[in-house]
């Protein structure tokens, strides 16, 4: 009568605790019962899969509420520098990668550090010293910049400059030639489209529309395979739902095909992406997208925008000029009135809105836009989101609660996580800004909910690495905020609060009868682990919609 029974577990239910709860039963994609071992095992039949959790944690599946799935899937096959700054090590990695991929027209890598060569960004000359004879380019770890060698710039036709949009830059040298640094999609797309994937995984970010050239059937199948590979990678780490941050009809169509073919190991919500230079009437496409994709495994109900760039390239919009460059305080992608009008229209139509905002001024402008929508349309349960909130002012913190705005943050991107090195003093932040930079403790105290995620592939997808980063932050030096979280807070921000922010708190994010059978069985009892070793915990089993999507025993 029951498909799966999990027993002998340390249950983290996020529901009203009951004495003796150690087991759950699953049937037809739902949790049907929860209780003690004897009661639940009695529900098993001859065909029931019985799982002994070994006293380890059993929880609702992780929900990563900020990913770029298509990019992540494609980049699993690419060279990843993983933040290395050792020139000899980088050179060896590139040469080995080149030897292993002799047929690639353009060699594409990822994970470059902005300060990877002698404490400064790379130039085409640096890369030419390593690989002069083949086109080569590497994404920065934040995916807002690319560094390319001379061959790649020549192939893209931009060695002497080229067309970009107003918010992107082909950085030029005093000699009238490109330095190799390409900032934001309008610049780097010239190179990205030459990669083996044709840059199709970038379409949602660069354009928010379908690929300019309709993919061939072979390309469609390759893209579906990349999406599937990315989701299987997510399932390996206990993830059962993803919130994508770039979107178009093309991705939704591919994901829907995967679902029909039984190849969709995660649920995924995909937004409508509106760019700052799009006409506001493009929101009509959002209505169509929402109407067409309404399932509980593939759906659309959100509008995504960017207010600014990132601090490392000085495109994050700050209140003051950057300490390393007093000529700029960043890039404003939406003028205040323009953004407010979009928010009013999207909110009136019942869309959730999520907006990328890194700098203090960007966060303020997004709050202003959401407030304008509330003033125009009246207050509703909108759960509008701000993605990143890397820096914020004390004056703006109370506005999150006042407006019901949800901060969406990434513990692994904090300088205290140890993945990205802290920006050197005097570069990206003023000292007093650091006190509210990745300030998880302060933000949580002033928000209706705080949700955690990764922004994968910017950082690894593993939730437990992010949870350790939140619960056991490292010392990054003076001034940086200490946002230490408890384990229960971090888990809630990754599970129950992420279910809430997608308006699914009544169907997922808790272990209780009638809830979706999205479950992860860990290989440790998490509450018995030291905070600085939480990243060692791995899933033994991941279950999505009642189906096993990862089984460590047979991997």
N, C-alpha and C positions, 0 to 999 in steps of 0.2 A: 504493500500500500504506500510505502514511502520510498523516495528515490535515494536520498542520502541521509544518513544519521552521523552527526559529529558528537562524540562523547568524551568524557575525561578531559574537559577543557576548562580553562580559566576564562570565563566569559566576560567580555567587555561589552555590555549590551546598550549603553546609553539610554536605557529604559529603567523603569522602576525596579530596583534590585529585589530579588526574591531569594530567600535562603535555599541553598542546595541546587541552584541552577548550574549545571555543568554540561548540558547537552542540548542540541537542537535537531529538529527534523525538517527535511526539505522535500517538497513535492510540487511538481508542475511549476517550477520557477518561483515558489513562495516558501517562506518559513511557515510551517504549519503547527509547530509545537516547540516549546522550550521548557526544560525542567531538569530533574535529576536523571542520572544515567539509567537507572532501572526503568523508569517510566518511559523515557524516549526510546531506549533499545527495544522495548516491548512493541514499538510501532514498526520495527523493521520486518521486512518480508524476505523471501529467498533471493530476490534480485536487488535488494537494497545495498548500496555502497556504504559500508560502515568505516568510519574514520576515527581512529584513536588519536586525540590531540595531544596526548602525553603530558597533560597538565599545563600546556602552553596556552598563550592568549588566543582566543577566538573572538573576532570582531566583525562588524560590518566592513565591507570592502572599502578601500581607500578611494577617495574622489579627488583627482587632481584638477583643480578648477582654473588652471591657466597653463595651457600647453599649445604647441604648434606641431600637431601630429604629423602632417605631411613632411615638414622639414625634418622632424625627429626620425621618421622612418627612413627617409633618404640618407640621412647622415650616419646611420648605423653602419653604412658601408664606406664611409669616408675616413680619411686620416684625421685624428683628433689630437691637437697639441696638448690638450688638458692643462692649459695655463703655463706650459714650460717656457722658461726664459733663457735656457742654456743654448747658446748658438750652435755648439757642436752637436748637442742632442737633437735639436731641431733639424739641422742639416742631415743627420743620419736618418731621421724619420722620413724626411722628404725624399731622399734618394732611394730608400727602400720602397717607399710607396710608388715612386715613379717606375721602378723596376718591376713591381708587381702588376702595374696597369699600363702595359705598353700601347694599348689601343685607344686610350682616352684622348680625345681632342684637347681637352682642358683638364688638368689635374686640379681637383677642388678639395680643399681641406677645411677644417673648422677649429675653433677653440683658441684662436690667437689672443695673446694678451696685448693691451694697448702699450705696455712698456716692455715688450718682449726683447728688444735689442738695446742693450746699454741704457735701460731706463727711458726709452723713447719708442714711438711707433716705428715699425719697419718702413723702409722705402723699397722701391722697385730694385734699387741697386743692391740692397741687402739680399733680396731674394735672388737676383741675378747671380750673385756670388755662389749661391747654393745650387740653383737650377737655371742655367742660362739658355738651355737648348729646347725647353718645352714650356708651353703656356702653363702657368701655375698661379693660383689665387687661394687665399685663405680668409674665411669669415672670422671676424672678431668674436670673442666669447659671447658678446651681447647681440650679435647678428645685426648691428646697426652700421657696421663698417666692414669693408673688405680691403685687403692689401694684395696687390697683384704685381707680378714681375713684368718686365718689358714685353716679353712675347705675348702675354695675355692682354696687355693694353693695346698692343698692335693688332692682335686678332679682333679685339672688340672695337677697333677704330677710334680709340679715345686717347692715344698716346699724346696727342696735341690738344686735348680737351674734347668736349662734346656736349650734346644737349642733355640737360637735366631739368627736373622741376625746381621750383623756387626753394624747396626745403632740403635739397640734396646738393652734394658738392663733389666734383672731381678735383681733388686738391692739386693745385698747379705749383711748380717750382719757379724759381727766378729765371730759369733757362727757357721758360715757355713750354715745358713738357710736364706731363703728369708725374707726380711723385710716387704714385702707386697706391695712395690711400683714397678710397672711394667711400663717401659718407652718405648713408641713407639710400633707400631703394632706387630713387631716381637716378643715382649715379652707379651703384653697384650692379643694377640689373643688366647693364651693358655686358658685363662679364658673366654673371650668373647664368644667363640664358645659353651660354656656350658650353655649360657642363653636360655631363652624360644624361642628366634628367631634363635637360632643356630649360631648367629654371621653373618648371611648372609648379614645383612645391612652393615657390615664392609668390605665385600669382595672388593669393589672398592678401598677402602683406603689401606687395608692390602695387597692386591695382585694385584689390577687392572685387575683381571680376574674373570671369572665366579666362583661361589662357587665350592670348590674342589669336594664335593659330590653333584651330581645332585639332586635338591630339588624334593620331592614328589609332587603330584598334590595338596595335602592339604597344603603343605608348600608354593607352588606357589600362591595359593589363599590367604593364610595368608599374604604373602609378597605384593601381589597386594592391599590387603585391607589396609596395612600399608602405601603404597605409596598414595593411594587415600585419606586416612585419613589425611596424611601430606599435600596434596594439598588443601583439603577442609579447613584445618587450615590456610593455606596461603591465600586462597580466602577471608576468614573472615576478613583479614586485608588489603584488597584492592589489593592484588598481582595477576597479570595476567600472568607473565612470570617468570620462574626460570632458572638460569644457574647452573647446578649441577657441583660439583667439584670432584666428584668421579664417575667412570663409567666403565661399562663393557657391554657385549652383553646381559647379563641376565636382567639388569635393563631396557635397551632399549626395549627388548622383552616384559617385563611386562607392561611398559608404553604404548607401541603400542597396546597391547591387551586391556588396559583400554580405549584407544582412540576408538577402534573399538566398544567396549561395551558402549560407551557414558558415561564413568566414569572418564573423564580427565578434571578437572576444571581449569587447568593452562597449558600454553605452557611450554615446558621444553627442554633445550639443554643439552645434556650429552656428556662429553668429552671422548676421549681415554686416559686412564691413563697409562703412562709409568714410571715404577720404575727404580731407579738407577742401580739395579742389573739385569735388563732385557737386553737381546741382542737388539741392535738397530734395527735389522731386524724385531722386533715385530711391528715396524711402519707399516708393511704391513697389520696388523690387523686394524690399524687406517683407511687405505684406504677402507677396506671392511666395517667397521662401518659407515664411511661417505657415502659410496655408498648405503648401505641398508636403512639408516634412513635419509630421505630428506624432511619430511613434514614441515609444518609451525607450527605444534603443538608438534612434537617429532622429534628432529634432532641432528646430530653430525657434527661438523666441527672444532674441537679444540683438541689439545694435552695438557694434564695436567701433570706437574711434581712437585716434591718437591726438593728444594735446601737445606733446613735445617729443624730444628724442631721448638721449641719455647723457649723463654727466660726463662720461669719459671723453666723448667727442665734442663736448661743450654745446650740445644741442638740447640738453635738458633745460627747461625754462625756469630760471631762478629769479628771485627778487632783486638780487645784486649781481653786478658783473662777476665773472669767474676770477678767482685770485690769480690764475696763471694767464688770463687774457682779459684785461679790463675793458676791451672793446666790445664784449658781448656778454649778455646774460642768458643766451640760449636762443632757441627757435620757437616762435609761437605759430602753431599750425592752424589753429582756429582763432579768429578774432572774437572777442567776447560776445558781441551781438549775434554773430553768425552761429556760434556754438549754442547760445541760448535758444535761438530759433529752432535749431535741430532738436535740442532736448525737449522743447515744448511739443513739437510735432510727434516725436517718437514716443514720448510719455503719454500724450493724448491718445495715441493708437494702442496703448497697453504694452509697449515693448519695455523690457528691461534694457538698461543702458550700461555698458562698461567702457571706461575710457582710460587709456594709458596716460599716466601723469607721474613724472619722475621728480621734477623740481618743485620748490615751494610755490612759485607763482602758478605753475601748471595745476597743482593740486587746488589752489585757491580758485582758479578759473573754472575748473570742473565743478567744484562745490557751488560756485556762482550760477553755473548753467543749470545744475540740478535744482537749485533754489528757485530759479526763474520758472522752471517747469512746474514746480509745486505751487508757486504763486499764481500761475496762469491756469492750471488744471485742477487745483485742489490736491490735498494730500491723499495718497493711496499707498497700498502696500507694494511699492515698486521694487524695492531691494536693489536700487541702482548701485553700481560698483565703481570704485577707483582702483585701477590696476597699478601696483607697485608702491606708491606713496613712499618713495625713497627718502625724501626730505619733506618736512612739514613745519609750520610755525605753531607756537603755542596758542596763538589767537585763533587759528583755524581748527585745532583739534576738537573743541566742543561742538563744532558744526556737524561732525559726522553723526553724533547722537541726535542733535536737533533736527537734522534732515532725514535721518534714517538711512544714511549712506554707508555702504559696506566697504571697508578697506580690504584689499586683496593683495597679500604680501608673500614674499619668497625668502624664507629663512636662509637658504643656501647661498643667496646672493649677498647677504650681509658680509662686511669685511671680517666679522667675528666668526664666520663659518669656516674660514681657511681655504675656501675654493678659489676665490679671487683675492689677490693681495690688496690691502688697503691702498687707496690712492695716496701717493706721496704728499706730504704736507705742502700746502701752497699750490696744489694742482686743481682738483675738482671741487673742493669744499673749503669754505672758511671754517676756522676752528669751532666757532659757536654753532655752526650748522650741524656738525657731527653729533652734537648732543641730542638731536632729534632726527638722526639718520638711521633708518631701519630700527626705529624706536618701538618695538613690538609691545613693550609694557605700557608705554604712554598711549599708544594708539588703541590698544585693547580697552583701556580705562575710559575711552571717550567714544566708543563705537557700539552700535547695536550688536554686531558680531564681528569677529576678526577671522578671515579665512586664509588658510595657508595653501601653497601650491609651489610649483617649480619654475614655470616658464620654459619647460623642456622644449628644445635641446640646449637652452642657455646653460643650465646646470643638469646634472644627472636626475633621472626621473624617480629614483628610489625614495619613497616617502620617509623611510626610517633615517636616512641621512639628513633630510630636512628637519625631522623631529629632534634628532640629536643636536643639530645646529641651533635649534630654538631652545632646547633644554640645557645644553652645556656649551654656551658660546665661549670662544677663545678670547684671549687678550689681544686686541688689535692695536693697542697703544692708547695714548691719552685722548680724551674728549669723546670717543665713540660711545653711543648710548649702550647701556646694558639692558637688554630687553628680555632677560631670562624668563622662560615659560616653565610651568609645571608640565609633567607628562600628560596629565588629564586635559589641561588646556590645549596642548599641542595636538593631541589626538582628536579632540573635539573640533578644532579648527580644520583638521584634515578630513573629518568624516561627517559628523552630525551637522556641523555648521555649513559645510559644503553641500550637503543634501538640502538644507534649509534655503541656501542662497539660490538654488535652482528650482525652488518652490515644490520640492519633493519630500518635505519632512514627514509627510504622512505615509510614504511608501518606501523610503530607503534611509539609511543612516542610523538605524537601530536594529537590534536583534529582538524581534517580537513577532508573535503570530500575525500573519497577514502581510508582513513586510516583504519586499522583494528579496529573493534569495541571492543577494550579493554579499559574499562572506569571504573572509580570509582567515586561515589557520596559520599562526606563526610558529617558529621553531624555538621560541623562548617565551617565558612568562614575563611580559614587558615590565610590569610593575615591580619585579624583583631584580631588574638590571640596573647597574650604575648608569647615570645619565650620559656619561661620556663614552659608553659602550653600546648605546642603543642602535647605532648603525650596523652592528653585527647581527641583529635580528633579521631573519629572512622568512618569507612565506614558505610553508610546506605545501599549501594548497590554496588556490584562488578559485572561487566559484562566482560566476556571473549569470544571472537569470536561471539559476539552478543547474547550470552546466559547468563542469570543471574546465577552467581555461589555463591553469598551471598546476602541475603536479611535480614537485621536486623529486619524488621517488622514481619517476620515469624520464626525467629530463636528460 
